[in-house]
Amino acid sequence: MIGALILAAGSGCRMQGEIDDKLLHPIGTTDAFSLCCHSFLQVKAINCFVITYKTAKQLVKLQDSWNKLSKSLHLDNGPQVLWVQGGKERQDSVLAGLLAFPHAVTHVLVHDSARPFIRPKTILDCSIEVAKDQAITVARPLKDTLRLRTENFTKPLTPGTTKTLNRSNHWLVETPQGAPKSWLIEGLKKAKKENTILTDDMAAVELLGHPVGLLEPNYPNPKITTPDDFAYAQFLFQS
């Protein structure tokens, strides 16, 4: 059985206090949390949801959004959903969410709800790969020139030695990311024991030596991080 772990417990510190909760901030007639959940709920391969939250106040709002969405999709007997309070770091929230899944859930897709434009077809494609006992992440190949600073200089405008890197094997990683649940749990526990900070979930399975597949979405799947990102989000929603 495949489950979806929807992350909504981030601090949103890069919003600089301008927006109270970026996941619930309006995008057209909806919001980031509802948009990503809407896509996941259309994928019948997903049988169970765990959603992380940061505060009791936010939980009430997230649950209200979820209930309205379920009603609009006529999901009176929809997939199971569990709510789990997130931890201090992202990987703490992911581990807490993974441990909350029922035993019957053997594979999990992890998605950051700050990426609201993920499409059901991509989620389904990830589910198919994960069901093969493989690790998979949505990602896209780097198109810009990648330059490495080869000496320490504190100010970017200060001239210094740089090196152009071969971009052909560099990919920009997004979500969802998925793997067998046991791999994710074991990798995250290993990282915690070794005091290793992970920036994504595939790093956890790589700690165990598992290879990772890359799935290119071929459409915009941006992450809302700063207030300026909402202008692009509004554009994508309207288009």
PLY file of the C-alpha trace (Angstrom):
ply
format ascii 1.0
element vertex 239
property float x
property float y
property float z
element edge 238
property int vertex1
property int vertex2
end_header
0.00 0.00 0.00
1.27 3.48 -0.91
0.89 6.47 1.38
1.49 10.19 0.90
3.24 12.31 3.49
2.27 15.96 2.97
4.59 18.37 4.76
2.95 21.52 6.12
5.03 22.10 9.26
7.71 24.42 7.86
8.55 27.61 9.70
8.24 29.87 6.64
11.07 32.04 8.00
12.01 33.33 4.54
8.60 35.00 4.29
10.18 37.64 6.58
6.93 38.07 8.51
5.09 39.45 5.48
2.78 36.43 5.17
1.38 34.55 8.15
1.21 31.09 6.55
2.41 30.66 2.97
0.54 27.36 2.62
-2.83 28.97 3.35
-2.18 32.33 1.68
-4.55 32.91 -1.27
-3.53 31.77 -4.74
-6.45 32.82 -6.87
-9.50 31.19 -5.28
-7.49 28.58 -3.38
-4.11 28.10 -1.63
-0.95 26.00 -1.87
-2.06 23.37 0.62
-5.40 22.78 -1.11
-3.85 22.74 -4.58
-1.32 20.01 -3.81
-3.84 17.93 -1.83
-6.31 18.21 -4.71
-3.75 16.62 -7.04
-2.87 13.82 -4.62
-6.51 12.99 -3.93
-7.04 12.31 -7.63
-4.47 9.48 -7.58
-6.22 6.27 -6.61
-2.88 4.56 -5.94
-2.56 6.68 -2.78
-4.44 4.87 0.00
-3.43 6.82 3.11
-2.33 10.36 3.98
-0.25 11.71 6.82
-0.13 15.49 7.04
2.30 17.32 9.31
1.44 20.66 10.91
3.32 23.18 13.03
0.81 24.57 15.55
-2.66 23.76 16.88
-3.94 26.97 15.31
-2.63 25.96 11.90
-4.01 22.43 12.34
-7.57 23.75 12.62
-7.18 25.69 9.36
-5.54 22.80 7.52
-8.26 20.39 8.62
-10.93 22.86 7.52
-9.29 23.13 4.09
-9.00 19.35 3.85
-12.66 18.82 4.77
-13.86 21.39 2.23
-11.69 19.80 -0.45
-12.94 16.29 0.37
-16.52 17.52 0.21
-16.00 19.23 -3.14
-14.51 16.00 -4.54
-17.33 13.92 -3.00
-14.87 11.83 -0.97
-17.13 10.84 1.91
-15.35 7.48 2.04
-11.98 8.72 0.85
-8.49 7.66 1.92
-7.48 7.65 5.57
-5.82 10.85 6.82
-3.72 11.25 9.97
-2.39 14.51 11.41
1.05 14.70 13.05
2.79 17.68 14.61
6.11 18.37 12.94
9.51 18.65 14.55
12.25 21.25 14.77
13.89 20.35 11.46
12.38 19.09 8.23
13.85 15.62 8.68
12.30 15.45 12.17
8.88 16.15 10.66
9.40 13.55 7.95
10.43 10.87 10.44
7.47 11.64 12.73
5.13 11.42 9.76
6.60 8.14 8.51
6.26 6.52 11.92
2.56 7.49 12.02
1.61 5.46 8.95
-0.26 2.20 9.54
1.80 -0.97 9.15
-0.03 -1.76 5.90
1.56 1.27 4.20
4.83 -0.06 2.79
5.83 2.71 0.37
5.59 6.47 0.80
5.73 9.59 -1.35
6.87 12.69 0.55
5.72 16.05 -0.79
6.32 19.61 0.34
2.95 21.37 0.14
4.81 24.58 -0.71
4.99 23.05 -4.22
1.30 23.46 -5.12
1.45 22.80 -8.86
2.36 19.13 -8.82
0.12 17.20 -11.21
-1.72 13.89 -10.65
0.07 12.23 -13.60
3.46 12.93 -12.00
2.27 11.59 -8.65
1.00 8.45 -10.37
4.28 7.99 -12.24
6.19 8.29 -8.94
3.82 5.77 -7.35
4.47 3.26 -10.13
8.24 3.55 -9.66
8.07 3.36 -5.88
5.93 0.23 -6.08
8.89 -1.45 -7.78
10.89 -1.02 -4.55
12.83 1.89 -5.98
13.64 5.38 -4.76
12.42 8.19 -7.00
12.40 11.97 -6.95
10.92 14.59 -9.21
13.83 16.58 -10.60
14.87 18.51 -13.67
18.25 18.78 -15.42
20.21 21.98 -14.88
20.00 24.23 -17.94
22.11 27.17 -16.79
25.88 27.31 -16.63
27.15 26.09 -13.27
30.16 27.92 -11.87
32.23 26.95 -8.82
34.13 29.46 -6.73
37.52 27.84 -6.20
38.77 30.25 -3.56
37.19 31.95 -0.58
35.99 35.46 -1.27
33.46 37.05 1.02
31.87 39.38 -1.54
30.60 38.04 -4.89
31.69 41.22 -6.68
35.29 40.71 -5.59
37.10 39.09 -8.55
38.39 35.60 -7.83
39.13 32.28 -9.44
36.13 30.28 -10.64
35.61 27.08 -12.59
32.85 26.07 -14.98
31.42 22.65 -14.11
29.93 20.12 -16.48
26.18 20.62 -16.02
25.12 17.45 -17.88
24.93 15.39 -14.66
23.49 18.09 -12.37
19.79 18.01 -11.53
17.57 20.35 -9.50
15.65 18.24 -7.01
11.95 18.79 -6.24
9.15 16.79 -4.63
7.44 14.38 -4.39
10.17 11.98 -3.41
9.39 8.37 -2.67
10.84 5.06 -1.53
9.93 2.01 0.52
8.91 3.30 3.93
11.50 1.16 5.71
14.33 2.73 3.69
13.25 6.25 4.58
12.84 5.45 8.27
16.16 3.62 8.52
18.01 6.37 6.63
16.53 9.17 8.74
17.34 7.32 11.96
20.90 6.81 10.74
21.21 10.52 9.94
19.89 11.41 13.40
22.34 9.07 15.11
25.23 10.54 13.11
24.02 14.15 13.55
23.79 14.51 9.79
21.60 17.29 8.38
19.68 16.24 5.28
18.15 18.68 2.83
15.92 16.12 1.12
14.58 12.60 1.61
16.65 10.93 -1.09
19.74 11.74 0.95
18.32 9.43 3.62
18.06 6.43 1.30
21.47 7.22 -0.19
22.94 6.91 3.31
21.95 3.25 3.06
23.51 2.84 -0.38
20.28 2.75 -2.42
20.29 4.34 -5.90
17.79 7.06 -6.81
15.78 7.56 -9.98
15.03 11.01 -11.43
11.65 11.89 -12.94
11.47 15.09 -14.98
8.01 16.74 -14.82
8.31 18.90 -17.96
6.15 21.63 -16.44
6.67 24.24 -13.68
6.69 22.78 -10.17
8.06 25.74 -8.18
8.39 25.99 -4.42
6.88 29.00 -2.68
9.65 30.31 -0.45
9.55 34.12 -0.43
6.72 36.67 -0.82
7.82 37.36 -4.40
7.04 33.76 -5.36
3.31 34.40 -5.04
3.27 36.54 -8.19
4.53 33.55 -10.20
2.11 31.24 -8.38
-0.80 33.51 -9.26
0.33 33.51 -12.90
0.54 29.70 -13.01
-2.87 29.34 -11.38
-4.53 31.69 -13.84
-2.88 30.03 -16.82
0 1
1 2
2 3
3 4
4 5
5 6
6 7
7 8
8 9
9 10
10 11
11 12
12 13
13 14
14 15
15 16
16 17
17 18
18 19
19 20
20 21
21 22
22 23
23 24
24 25
25 26
26 27
27 28
28 29
29 30
30 31
31 32
32 33
33 34
34 35
35 36
36 37
37 38
38 39
39 40
40 41
41 42
42 43
43 44
44 45
45 46
46 47
47 48
48 49
49 50
50 51
51 52
52 53
53 54
54 55
55 56
56 57
57 58
58 59
59 60
60 61
61 62
62 63
63 64
64 65
65 66
66 67
67 68
68 69
69 70
70 71
71 72
72 73
73 74
74 75
75 76
76 77
77 78
78 79
79 80
80 81
81 82
82 83
83 84
84 85
85 86
86 87
87 88
88 89
89 90
90 91
91 92
92 93
93 94
94 95
95 96
96 97
97 98
98 99
99 100
100 101
101 102
102 103
103 104
104 105
105 106
106 107
107 108
108 109
109 110
110 111
111 112
112 113
113 114
114 115
115 116
116 117
117 118
118 119
119 120
120 121
121 122
122 123
123 124
124 125
125 126
126 127
127 128
128 129
129 130
130 131
131 132
132 133
133 134
134 135
135 136
136 137
137 138
138 139
139 140
140 141
141 142
142 143
143 144
144 145
145 146
146 147
147 148
148 149
149 150
150 151
151 152
152 153
153 154
154 155
155 156
156 157
157 158
158 159
159 160
160 161
161 162
162 163
163 164
164 165
165 166
166 167
167 168
168 169
169 170
170 171
171 172
172 173
173 174
174 175
175 176
176 177
177 178
178 179
179 180
180 181
181 182
182 183
183 184
184 185
185 186
186 187
187 188
188 189
189 190
190 191
191 192
192 193
193 194
194 195
195 196
196 197
197 198
198 199
199 200
200 201
201 202
202 203
203 204
204 205
205 206
206 207
207 208
208 209
209 210
210 211
211 212
212 213
213 214
214 215
215 216
216 217
217 218
218 219
219 220
220 221
221 222
222 223
223 224
224 225
225 226
226 227
227 228
228 229
229 230
230 231
231 232
232 233
233 234
234 235
235 236
236 237
237 238
